[in-house]
Amino acid sequence: MASCTEDAAAAIPPLTPVERARLAAMEAPSPGTLKPRAGSSNDSTIGRAAHLLRMLAVAGGHGLGLSELSTYVGLPHPTVHRLLGQLIDEGLARKVETSRRYILGPMLFELGLAAAPHFEIRPHCRPYLLQLAESTGETVYLTIRSGDEAVCIDCCNSPTAGARVLLVMGTRWPLGAGSGSVAMLARLPREERDHIVSLSLPRLRGPYKVGQEDFVTAIEEAARCGYAFLRNRVALGDSAIAVALTAAGRPFGSITVVGPNHRIPHARAPEIARQLQEVVAQMERRLAPYFASLASERDAFGGARFGKGR
């Protein structure tokens, strides 16, 4: 008879290919090498702890074991174990004893509630996501920029799309992995864009089979057309069309429509893009007073979380 521990471990669903690709893209490039945030050289204890938390966020409810975390962040087991212990003591991480995996802790949820008034845009955007999901019959994602990464913060599924959600809230991946982040990159100044490409490309080559020529071509095409259109990038058999959300001329997020290739052929892309562009223009007008009410728009949406980093 299997033990309780074995039963609990068996209950944890295996990572999907999409989830494994995201984790691999966030992995440190070599042992002992911590990937800093864009514009940051932070290799301090805080920087290492923050990277552990980002990896746990990528893993979501599945969690990660000590060996996996050590591999992904490129740090020795003892260092990762010590940092995890400190995070657990502060409620920032939690160890699931039955599986011996680590997940995000309750203190992050509590801190997030206090931070929400400064960054929460979902209530403003939700009606537009629902509108797009209904008009396109596909799944719609709201993504924000976080330094050299992108984070999914909302999703609406059309009844005709079925129960097919590739991303959940909090999903994180390098800029350029999907059409939403390509759309954001296309709206950046060239120097900043090239810098992000140099950071993202090594992380995307393996998991997403992205070469430099394809990466740059996708960004340039998005800049020319006003929208990004990718097929089979995040998941085989899926197409994604995205338009960037901007404030004061800078991209802080994007809206993406995703569906199976047979439902989003090349011929349908311009029509979906037109709907996206119309809705994004409405959203930007809706969000303008929100941005204006912030003490410093650049501090809130142009810093490490939503912009190019410190």
ABEGO torsion letter per residue (X at the ends): XBBAAAAAAAABBBBBAAAAAAAAAABBABBGBBBBBBGBABABAAAAAAAAAAAAAAAEAAEBBAAAAAAAAGBBAAAAAAAAAAAAAAGABBBBAAAGBBBBBAAAAAAAAAAAAAABAAAAAAAAAAAAAAAAGBBBBBBBBBEABBBBABBBBBAAAEBBBABBBGBBBBBGABAAAAAAAAABBAAAAAAAAAAAAAAAAAAAGBBAAAAAAAAAAAAAAGBBBBBGAABBGBBBBBBBBBBGGBBABBBBBBBBAAABBAAAAAAAAAAAAAAAAAAAAAAAAAAAABABAAAAAABAAABAEX
